[in-house]
Amino acid sequence: MHPIRHGDTPLSRQYREILLNAKGLATAEVSVAISERAATLRADYTLRTPDALQLATALEAGATTFLTNDAHLPSPPGLRVLVLDRLA
């Protein structure tokens, strides 16, 4: 865990490669629309910025389901939040 913090450059590169080039995984730039929606989600649900940005990105991309390990994330209207541990 925490490859940059621990100076593990090879592992850091592996993570970057997965996030930017894995089949079936898309990244999105933070647009004005995503930023504004994230700000609203932060205000409505008292979310941390990274969580709000991820949920806003999913909503702006038209996702209907959001898969996470965070059992505390809310399900804003239009987005069903599924927690991995609860699926097993």
C-alpha positions in Angstrom: 0.0 0.0 0.0 1.0 3.6 -0.5 3.7 3.0 -3.1 4.5 6.7 -3.6 4.7 7.4 0.1 7.1 4.4 0.5 9.2 5.2 -2.6 8.0 2.0 -4.4 8.4 3.3 -7.9 7.8 0.0 -9.7 4.5 -0.5 -7.9 3.5 3.1 -8.4 4.1 2.6 -12.2 2.0 -0.6 -12.1 -0.9 1.3 -10.6 -0.6 4.1 -13.1 -0.6 1.6 -16.0 -3.7 -0.2 -14.7 -5.6 3.0 -14.1 -4.7 4.5 -17.5 -4.6 1.5 -19.8 -6.7 -1.4 -18.4 -9.4 -2.7 -20.8 -12.8 -1.9 -19.5 -11.6 0.9 -17.2 -12.1 4.5 -18.3 -10.7 7.6 -16.7 -12.4 11.0 -17.0 -11.1 14.5 -16.7 -12.8 16.6 -14.1 -15.0 18.9 -16.0 -16.9 22.0 -14.8 -20.1 19.9 -14.7 -18.4 17.2 -12.6 -16.9 19.8 -10.3 -20.3 21.6 -9.8 -22.1 18.3 -9.2 -19.4 17.2 -6.8 -19.8 20.4 -4.8 -23.5 19.8 -4.6 -23.0 16.2 -3.5 -20.5 17.4 -0.8 -23.0 19.9 0.5 -26.0 17.5 0.4 -24.2 14.4 1.9 -21.2 15.9 3.8 -18.8 13.9 1.6 -15.1 14.1 1.3 -13.9 15.7 -2.0 -12.6 12.5 -3.6 -15.8 10.6 -2.8 -17.9 13.5 -4.2 -15.8 13.6 -7.4 -16.1 9.9 -8.0 -19.9 9.9 -7.5 -20.3 13.1 -9.6 -18.2 11.5 -12.4 -20.3 8.4 -12.4 -23.5 10.4 -12.5 -22.3 12.7 -15.3 -21.2 9.7 -17.3 -24.7 8.2 -17.0 -23.8 5.4 -14.7 -26.7 3.8 -12.8 -24.6 1.7 -10.4 -21.5 2.5 -8.5 -19.4 -0.3 -7.0 -17.3 0.5 -3.9 -15.7 -0.9 -0.7 -17.0 2.1 1.2 -20.1 1.2 3.2 -20.7 4.8 4.2 -21.2 6.2 0.7 -24.8 7.4 0.1 -26.8 6.5 -3.0 -27.7 9.9 -4.5 -30.8 9.9 -6.8 -30.2 8.1 -10.0 -27.2 6.1 -8.7 -27.3 2.8 -6.9 -24.3 2.3 -4.7 -23.3 -1.3 -4.2 -20.8 -2.3 -1.5 -18.6 -5.3 -2.4 -18.7 -6.9 1.1 -22.5 -6.8 1.0 -22.6 -8.7 -2.3 -20.8 -11.8 -1.0 
